[in-house]
Amino acid sequence: MSMRLSTEVLVIGAGPAGSAAAHWAAKAGHMVVMLEKETMPRERVCGDALTPKAVGHLHDMGLSVTCDEFHRHHGLRMTAHGRSIELRWPTDHDHPSHGLVIRRSRLDQLLVEHTADTGAQVWTGVEVLDPIIEHGHLRGCRAFGSGNGTGPHGEIEVRARFVVIADGPLSPFGRALGTARTRTYAQGVAMRGYFPSIHHDDDVIESVFDLRDNTGEQLPGYGWVFPVGDGTVNAGVGLLSHHHGNDPRSMRELFDQWICQIPEYWGVVSEDIESEPEGGRLPMGASVRPRSGPNWVVVGDAAGSVNPFNGDGIEPALSNGRLAATVISDAIRSGDGLELRQYERQLASKYDHYYRLGRLATKALGKPGLMRRFTLLGIQSRVLTELVMRISTNLVNNDAGGTESVYEIGKVIARLVPDRD
Ligand SMILES: Cc1cc2nc3c(=O)[nH]c(=O)nc-3n(C[C@H](O)[C@H](O)[C@H](O)COP(=O)(O)OP(=O)(O)OC[C@H]3O[C@@H](n4cnc5c(N)ncnc54)[C@H](O)[C@@H]3O)c2cc1C
C-alpha cells in the first residue's frame, strides 16, 4: 500500500541547491516537501571550499556558521612555475571577506537541519523514482523510502503544484523531463582525498596551476590544497573533461601525480590518505537546458550551474535555489504559473554573460600551449593574478583596480566569438 501526500512545493535532492530552495520556499510560508535518497550525514565528493559569496548566502539563510565547525580562510595563494602570489579576499563587497572550508557531509547535514527548522518537511532515505505526468503536465513523483532516514518506508507518491529539481550532476529526474547537457560545452572532472597536514588550519587556500601530463604538457585545470581545520587538508585535482577526464584511470593517475607534486610546505604524505580518493563531474557554464518548464525549475548541478572559471558549484547552487523559491512563491501568490518564466530570465540576466565568458576562457585554455602561456604571464604580475582571482570568483564589481572594465571588455569579446563548437 503506497503513501500519498500533496504539497505546494516538492524539492528533489537535498544538496545545497535543494536545501536553499526548500528553505526559502518554507520561509515564504509555503508547504514544502524535500526528498533525499541518502540518509544524513552523507558523503558528497567535493573540495569543501566555500567562496566569500557562498558564505554570504549561508548568512542570508540565517545558518549559524561557527568557527568550531567551519574553518575560515581569508585568501587564496596561486602557484605556478615555481612562483606563488597570495591574495586576501576583497573587502569591497557586500558579502563577508572570508571563505570557509567544511566537509560536505557536515555542511549538507547542517543545511538540511536548518531547512527542516524553517518548516519544510524533509524526508531523507527516500529515493525519487520517476515523475508523475498527466496530460503532459508534471504532477509530482513516485518514490521509495528505505525507512532508514527521516522518511517513511515503502512506496510514496507526492503530488505538488511546483517541483524544484535539485538532483545533482546526473539529474535523472531532469533528464526524464527532457533536460539535456550541451555536449560541446566543457565539463569539469575532479578527484579529491583527505590528508593529515601540519598546516591544516592555515587561513589561505592554495591552487596550483602547473598540472602536467606524462608528456610534460600543461593541462587546463588546477590542483588544490584546502585546509579543513580538523587535522586534515582536502587535496585534489580538477580539469576540463575533454582532456583526461572521461577515463577514470587517467584521472586517478593524475591525482597520484599531483599528490607527489603538492608544495612541500603542506607536509602531505601520499600514503597517509584517509581513504581512497573519489571523483566526480562538474557540469558547468549553464550547460543544461531547459532550466524550467510550466511548473518546474532546475537548480544547481542539475542545471549545469558550476562556475566554469574555477569549478565552484556551491555558491551557484545556493543562489539558484533561492531564485527558484522566489519565482515559485510569486507564482503561488499571484496564481499565475507564467511567473516561472522569470526564473530563466533572471538566471540569464545574472549569469549568461559571465558564463559565456567562462566558456570562452575554458575553450581557449583547452588549446595546446595556451594554459602554459597564460599562467606564465599571469604569475609574474600581482595585478593580473588579482584580476584572475576576482573574475574567477565572480567578485567583479566595485573594486578600485578596474576589474569591472576588463570584465566588460571580456564580455564584449565573448559575445563576438561563436560559442557552440
Ligand atoms: C571533486 C569535486 C570537488 C569540488 N569542489 C568544490 C569546491 O571546493 N567548492 C565548490 O563550491 N564546489 C565544488 N564542487 C562542486 C560542488 O560539489 C557541486 O557543484 C555542488 O555539490 C552542487 O550542489 P547541488 O545541490 O546542485 O547537487 P548535489 O550536491 O550533488 O546534491 C544533489 C542531491 O540530490 C540527491 N539525489 C540525487 N538523485 C536523487 C533521487 N533520485 N532521489 C532523491 N535524491 C536524489 C543526491 O543524493 C544529493 O544529495 C566540487 C565537485 C567535485 C566533483
The ligand as an SDF file (V2000), in Angstrom:
LIG
                    3D

 53 58  0  0  0  0  0  0  0  0999 V2000
   35.8800   16.6080   -6.7170 C   0  0  0  0  0  0  0  0  0  0  0  0
   34.9780   17.8130   -6.6480 C   0  0  0  0  0  0  0  0  0  0  0  0
   35.3960   18.9490   -5.9570 C   0  0  0  0  0  0  0  0  0  0  0  0
   34.5710   20.0610   -5.8580 C   0  0  0  0  0  0  0  0  0  0  0  0
   34.9830   21.1080   -5.0920 N   0  0  0  0  0  0  0  0  0  0  0  0
   34.1820   22.1640   -4.9190 C   0  0  0  0  0  0  0  0  0  0  0  0
   34.5620   23.2130   -4.0340 C   0  0  0  0  0  0  0  0  0  0  0  0
   35.6040   23.1770   -3.3710 O   0  0  0  0  0  0  0  0  0  0  0  0
   33.7220   24.2770   -3.9050 N   0  0  0  0  0  0  0  0  0  0  0  0
   32.5460   24.3580   -4.5880 C   0  0  0  0  0  0  0  0  0  0  0  0
   31.8320   25.3600   -4.4500 O   0  0  0  0  0  0  0  0  0  0  0  0
   32.1390   23.3500   -5.4000 N   0  0  0  0  0  0  0  0  0  0  0  0
   32.9150   22.2540   -5.5670 C   0  0  0  0  0  0  0  0  0  0  0  0
   32.4870   21.2120   -6.3460 N   0  0  0  0  0  0  0  0  0  0  0  0
   31.1520   21.2880   -6.9720 C   0  0  0  0  0  0  0  0  0  0  0  0
   30.0520   21.0720   -5.9340 C   0  0  0  0  0  0  0  0  0  0  0  0
   30.3050   19.8950   -5.2160 O   0  0  0  0  0  0  0  0  0  0  0  0
   28.6750   20.9730   -6.6090 C   0  0  0  0  0  0  0  0  0  0  0  0
   28.5610   21.9930   -7.5520 O   0  0  0  0  0  0  0  0  0  0  0  0
   27.5290   21.0960   -5.5850 C   0  0  0  0  0  0  0  0  0  0  0  0
   27.5340   19.9830   -4.7440 O   0  0  0  0  0  0  0  0  0  0  0  0
   26.1800   21.1980   -6.3110 C   0  0  0  0  0  0  0  0  0  0  0  0
   25.1350   21.1390   -5.3770 O   0  0  0  0  0  0  0  0  0  0  0  0
   23.7080   20.5590   -5.7930 P   0  0  0  0  0  0  0  0  0  0  0  0
   22.8410   20.7360   -4.6060 O   0  0  0  0  0  0  0  0  0  0  0  0
   23.2950   21.0980   -7.0820 O   0  0  0  0  0  0  0  0  0  0  0  0
   23.9720   18.9950   -6.0620 O   0  0  0  0  0  0  0  0  0  0  0  0
   24.4690   17.8550   -5.0850 P   0  0  0  0  0  0  0  0  0  0  0  0
   25.3230   18.4160   -4.0160 O   0  0  0  0  0  0  0  0  0  0  0  0
   25.0290   16.7950   -5.9460 O   0  0  0  0  0  0  0  0  0  0  0  0
   23.1370   17.3290   -4.3940 O   0  0  0  0  0  0  0  0  0  0  0  0
   22.2080   16.5550   -5.1270 C   0  0  0  0  0  0  0  0  0  0  0  0
   21.4330   15.7060   -4.1310 C   0  0  0  0  0  0  0  0  0  0  0  0
   20.3850   15.0340   -4.8150 O   0  0  0  0  0  0  0  0  0  0  0  0
   20.2660   13.7320   -4.2830 C   0  0  0  0  0  0  0  0  0  0  0  0
   19.5760   12.8860   -5.2630 N   0  0  0  0  0  0  0  0  0  0  0  0
   20.0260   12.5210   -6.4840 C   0  0  0  0  0  0  0  0  0  0  0  0
   19.1250   11.7370   -7.1000 N   0  0  0  0  0  0  0  0  0  0  0  0
   18.0730   11.5990   -6.2390 C   0  0  0  0  0  0  0  0  0  0  0  0
   16.8450   10.8950   -6.2900 C   0  0  0  0  0  0  0  0  0  0  0  0
   16.5050   10.1640   -7.3500 N   0  0  0  0  0  0  0  0  0  0  0  0
   16.0240   10.9530   -5.2230 N   0  0  0  0  0  0  0  0  0  0  0  0
   16.3480   11.7160   -4.1500 C   0  0  0  0  0  0  0  0  0  0  0  0
   17.5170   12.3860   -4.0330 N   0  0  0  0  0  0  0  0  0  0  0  0
   18.3620   12.3450   -5.0630 C   0  0  0  0  0  0  0  0  0  0  0  0
   21.7200   13.3230   -4.0390 C   0  0  0  0  0  0  0  0  0  0  0  0
   21.8240   12.2540   -3.1400 O   0  0  0  0  0  0  0  0  0  0  0  0
   22.3040   14.6180   -3.4910 C   0  0  0  0  0  0  0  0  0  0  0  0
   22.2000   14.6980   -2.0900 O   0  0  0  0  0  0  0  0  0  0  0  0
   33.2920   20.0670   -6.4750 C   0  0  0  0  0  0  0  0  0  0  0  0
   32.8630   18.9270   -7.1780 C   0  0  0  0  0  0  0  0  0  0  0  0
   33.6950   17.8220   -7.2720 C   0  0  0  0  0  0  0  0  0  0  0  0
   33.2180   16.5970   -8.0090 C   0  0  0  0  0  0  0  0  0  0  0  0
  1  2  1  0
  2  3  1  0
  2 52  2  0
  3  4  2  0
  4  5  1  0
  4 50  1  0
  5  6  2  0
  6  7  1  0
  6 13  1  0
  7  8  2  0
  7  9  1  0
  9 10  1  0
 10 11  2  0
 10 12  1  0
 12 13  2  0
 13 14  1  0
 14 15  1  0
 14 50  1  0
 15 16  1  0
 16 17  1  0
 16 18  1  0
 18 19  1  0
 18 20  1  0
 20 21  1  0
 20 22  1  0
 22 23  1  0
 23 24  1  0
 24 25  2  0
 24 26  1  0
 24 27  1  0
 27 28  1  0
 28 29  2  0
 28 30  1  0
 28 31  1  0
 31 32  1  0
 32 33  1  0
 33 34  1  0
 33 48  1  0
 34 35  1  0
 35 36  1  0
 35 46  1  0
 36 37  1  0
 36 45  1  0
 37 38  2  0
 38 39  1  0
 39 40  1  0
 39 45  2  0
 40 41  1  0
 40 42  2  0
 42 43  1  0
 43 44  2  0
 44 45  1  0
 46 47  1  0
 46 48  1  0
 48 49  1  0
 50 51  2  0
 51 52  1  0
 52 53  1  0
M  END
$$$$
